[in-house]
C-alpha cells in the first residue's frame, strides 16, 4: 500500500466520518485515526488494513489518534482487532496517544484471556447424537435424584436419633409459612372447588330426582382426590417455588459454601427443616380443605337444590367413609414430601445467577406437579388392586 493511503467509512462525504490512513516508513506502519468512531456512525472497512499487517516488511505498528473527534466502544473493538492481527503477524504495536479511557478499556479486555473455543460455532448434532445426549442427561438427572433422596433419607434417620443439626427456630418458621400462611389461598380454592363439584353434580342428578346424592359426590371427591391433589398443587406453586428460590439465592450469595466451610451439612441445616415442615402441614391442610370443600358443596345444595342443611350433612356422614379420609391424608403426606423434594433439589442444583434462580423456581413447580399427578395415578391403581 502506498504511503498516505486511507480507508474511510462509506459515508465519507460527511466531514466527521471515521477514517484510518496508513503510512509506511522504514518498516514502521503508522495508522492515523480521525473522525467520530461511534456505533451510530459509519466506520471504515479494515479488511485491507488487516491484509497489510500480514505483509512482509512491516516490523512495527504505531497508532496516531490525535485527529479523533469522538469515540465509544467501536474504537475499542477496532483496537482489539488490530492488536490481535499484530500479534498474529509477530509485530510490535505502539498504542501511541490513543485516549486514556480507550486504553483502560483495552487493558481490561486483555486482562482475562479468551476461553479456548469461545468463538466456535456449535456443530449441529445428528438426530442420533441428540438422542444420545438427551439419554446421558436423563441418566445424570436420575443418578442425581437418587443421591439427593439418599442424603435426605440419611438426614431423616439422623433426625430420628436426635443427631440432626438444624435450628429449631427455622423449623417453626417453615411450619408457619407452610401452614398458617397458606390458609387464605387454601380456603378460597377449597370452597370454590366444593361449589363447582356440587354444581356439576346437581345439573346431572336433578334429572333423575337424586339431588340428595350431591352430598356423596362432593364428600367422596374431596376426601379421596380433590382435597389432597388441590392442596399439593397449591403448595407446589406457593411453597415449592419459594424453597427453590431461597436455596438458589443462597447458592448465588455463597451462603451454602459458607455452611460447608463451617462443617454444617446443607442437607440437614437447610433441606431437612423445610421438608419436615411441609410433610407435617400437608395432612392438616388436606383435612382443612376437605371440610371447606364440603361446606362449599352445602352452599350450592342448600341454595340451588332446596335441600336442608341437616339433610345434606346427614347424607354426607353416611356417604363418606373413614377410609376415604385416611386415603386423602396419606396422599397429602406423600405429596408434601414430593413438593419438598422438588423445591429443595432444584434450589440446591441451581446455577449462580439471577436467571438460574428463576429457572430453578420454575423447574421446581413443574417437577412437583408432574410428580404429584404420577403419584396420584399410582395411588388410584393401588386402591383398585386393594379394593379400597
N, C-alpha and C positions, 0 to 999 in steps of 0.2 A: 504494500500500500504506500502510495506517495506521501511524503511529509505534508502535513496540514489537511489531509483528507478527513472529512467529517461525516458522522452519522447523526441524522436528526430525525425527529418524530414526523409522522405522516402529516401532521398539521403544522408543517414548517412555516406556513405563511403567517402564523402567529409569532409576534416578536419575542414572546416569553416562552416559546416551546422548548421542551427539554432536548438537549443535544449533547453529543460527545464527539470531540475531534481528536485525531491521533497524529502524533508527530514522532518520527524515529530519528534519533541522533546517537551515533556510536553505540548501537546496541541497547539504548535506553528508549523505551516506548513511553511517551508522555501522553496521558489521557486528560484532556481538558473537558470538564463537565460544566455545562451552562444551562440557564433557563430554570423553569419550575419543574422539579422532579416530584410530581404528586400523582396519586392514584386517579384523580379525576381528570387529569390531562393526558395527552398522548405522549408516549415515550418512544425513543428510537429503537430500531431493531438492532440488537447487539450480536447477531449471529456472525456477521463479518468480523467484528472485533474478536470474538472467541476463536475464529479461524486464524486470525493474525497472531494471537498469543501463542498458538501452537506452531507457528512457523519458525524456522531456524534463523539465527541472527539476533533474536531478542534475548537479552540477558536480565534485564531489569525493567520493571513497570512502575511508573510514578504517576500518582493521581494529582490533578490540579483542580480544585473546586472553588477557586476564587470568584468565578463568574456565576455561581449558583444564586438564584434569587429566592427560592423556597424549596423545601423538601419534606418528605414524610417517609413512610416505611418502604415505598417503592425504591428510594435511593439505597436504603439498607439492603434490600433484596438484590439490587444491581451490584453493590459492593461485595455481597456474599458470593454471587455467581462469578464475579471477576477474580476474587480471592481463590475460589475453588479451581478455576481454569488455570490461574498462575501456578498454583501448587501442582496441578496435574502435569504442567509443562516444565516443572522444576525451576520456575522463575522467582526472583526476589520481588516482593511487592512493597512499595513505599506509599503509605496512605496519604502522605503529604499534609495538606491543610484542609482535609475534609472537616465538616462541622463536628464539634466536640460531642454533641448528642448522638450523632450518627456513629461516631467511633465507639461510644459506650455501648450502644445497642449491638453493634457488630461484635464487640468483645463478649457481650453477654450471650449472643447466639453461638459464638465459638467456644464458650466455657464448657458446655456439655456436648460431647461428641455425638454425632448422629448414630442412632442404632443401626446395626447392620441389617440390611433388607427392609428398612423403613419405607423406602420408595418403591419397593417391589409390589407389583400388582398381583393380588392373589389369583392363582390359576383357577379356572372353572373346573370343579370336580366332576367326574363322570357320575352317572346315576348309581353305579355300584359303589364308588368311593363314598358318595354321600350316605348311602345306606350303612356302609361300614363305620363311617364317622358317627352317625346317629346311634348305632348299636354300641359303640365304645362309650359314648356319652351316657347312654342309659345304664350301661354296666357300672360306670363310675358313680352315677347317681344312686344306683341300688346299693352298692357297697358303702357309700356314704350314709345312706339311710340305716343300714344295718349297724354301722359303727355308732351313729347317733342314738339309736334305740338301745344298743348295748350300754353305752355310757349313762343314758338316762335311767335304765333299769338298775345299774350299779348305784346310781345316786339314790334311788328309792330304797334300795337294800340298805345303804348306809343310814338313811333316814329311819328305817325300821329298827336299827340298832342304836339310834340316837347319836350317830357319829357324823351326820351330815353337817357341813359348815355353811350356814347362811344366817342372815339376820331375821329374827322373829318379827321385827317391825316391818320388814319388807313383805313377809307373808301376809300380815294383817292388812297392809296397804293393797296388795294384789287381790285379797279377798274382797275388800271394799269395792275396788274397781270392777271386778268381775261379777260381783253380786249386787250390792245395793245400788250402785250407779247404773246398772243395766236394767233396773226395774221399770223406768219410764218407757223405754222403747219396747220391752217385752210386754208390758201392759197394753200398749196401743195395738201392737200387732196381734196379740193373742185374742183380744176382744173382737177385732175386725175379722180375723180368720174364723172364729167361732160363729160370728154372724153370717159370714159367707157360706160356711158349711150348712148352717141351718136354712138359709135362703135357698140354696141349690137343692137341698133335700125336700124342702117344703113344696117347691114347684112340681116335683115328681110325685111325692107321696100324697098330696091332696087329691090327685086324680083317682086314687084308689081308696080314699077315705081313711088313710093310715097316717094322718098328720102327727099322731102321738109318737110315732117311731122316729121323728126328728130328734128327739132326746137321745135315743140309742145311737143314731148316726153321729151326732155331734160328740157324745161321750166317748164312744169307741174310737172314732177317728182322732180325737185329741189325745187320748191316753196312749194309744198304741203307736201312732205315727206322727201326727202333726205337731204335737207339743214338743217332743224331743227333736224332730227334724227342724222345726222352725227356730227353736232356741239355738240349735247347733249352727245353723246358717247365720243367724244374727250375731252370734258370738264370733264366728269366723270373720265376718266383716268388721266387727267392732273391736274385739279384744285380740284376735289372732293377728290382725294387721298392726295393731298397736305394739304387740310384742316384737314383731319383725322390725318395725321402725325403731323401737327403743334399742334393741340389741344391735341393729345395723348402725345406728348413730354412735353407739359405744365403740364399735369397731373403727369407725371413721376417726373418732377422737382418741383412739388407742387406749381406752379405759380397760378393755378386755386384756390387752397386752400387759397393762399395769397390774391387773389382778394376778395374772400368771406369774409375773415377776415377783409378786409378794407371796407366791405359793398358795393362792386361793384358786381352786378349780372352778372355772366359769360354769361348768355343768351343775355344780352344787350351789354356787353362790348366786347365779343368775337364772338358770333354767328351772331348777327344781322348785323354788317357791312359786314361780309362775304356773308351772304345770300342776302343782299341788292345789293351788288356789282355784284354778279353773275346773279341775276334777271334782273338788268339793262343792263348788257353787252350781255346776250344771244340773245335777239332780234336783236341787232346791228350785232353781229357775224353771225346770221342767214341770214340777208339781204346781208351781205358781201359774205357769202358762196353761196347764190343763184346767185349773179352776176358773181362770178368767175366760178361756175359750168356751167352757160350758155356760158361763154367765152370759157371754155374748150370744150363744145359741138361745138362751132363755129370753133375751130381749126380742129376738125375732119370733120365737114360738109364741110368746105371750102377746106380742104386739100385732102379729100378722095372722096367726093361726087360731086366735081366740082360745088358746089353751090356758088353763090356770097355772099359776106358778107352782103350786103344790103338786098338781098333776104332773107337770114337767119334771120336777126333781124326784118324784117317786118313780117315774119311769126310768129316769137316769140312774137311780140307785139299783133298779132291777137289771138294767141292760149292761152296766159297766161292772166287770169282774175285777177282783183284786189282782188276778194275773195280768190283766191289761195295764193296770197302773204300774206294777212291778216291771213289766217289759219296757214300758216307756222310760222309767227311771234308769234301768240298766243301759238302755240305748243312750240316754243322755250322758251317763258317766263315760261311756266309750267315746262318744262324740267329743266330750270335753278333752279327753286325752289326745284325740286326733287333732283338734284345733290347737292345743298347746304344742304338740309335736310340730305341726306345720309352721306355726308362727315363730317358735324358737329356733327351729332348724334353719328356716330361711333367713332369719336375722343373724344367726351365728355364721352363716355362709355368705353373707352379704359382702359386696365389694367395698372399697374405701372411698366412695364418692357419693355426692348427694343423689345422683341419678341411680346409683346402685341401691341406695336405701329405699327409694321409691319403687324400684323393680322388686326388691325383696318383699315389701309390703303387698304388692300386687300378687306376686307368686304365692305368698302365704295364704291369701284369701282363696285363690283358685285351687291350690293344693288341698286346703282344708275342706272346701265344698265338694271336690271330687271324692276325697276320702270318706266324707260323711255319706254321700249318696251310695258309694260302693258298699260301705259297711251296712247301710240300711237295707240294701238289696240282699246282702248275706244274711242279715237277721231275718228277712222275710222267708228266705229259703229254709233256714234252720227252724223257724217256727212251724213252717209247713211240714217238715220232716218229723218234728216232735209233736205235731198236732196241737199246738198252743193257739 
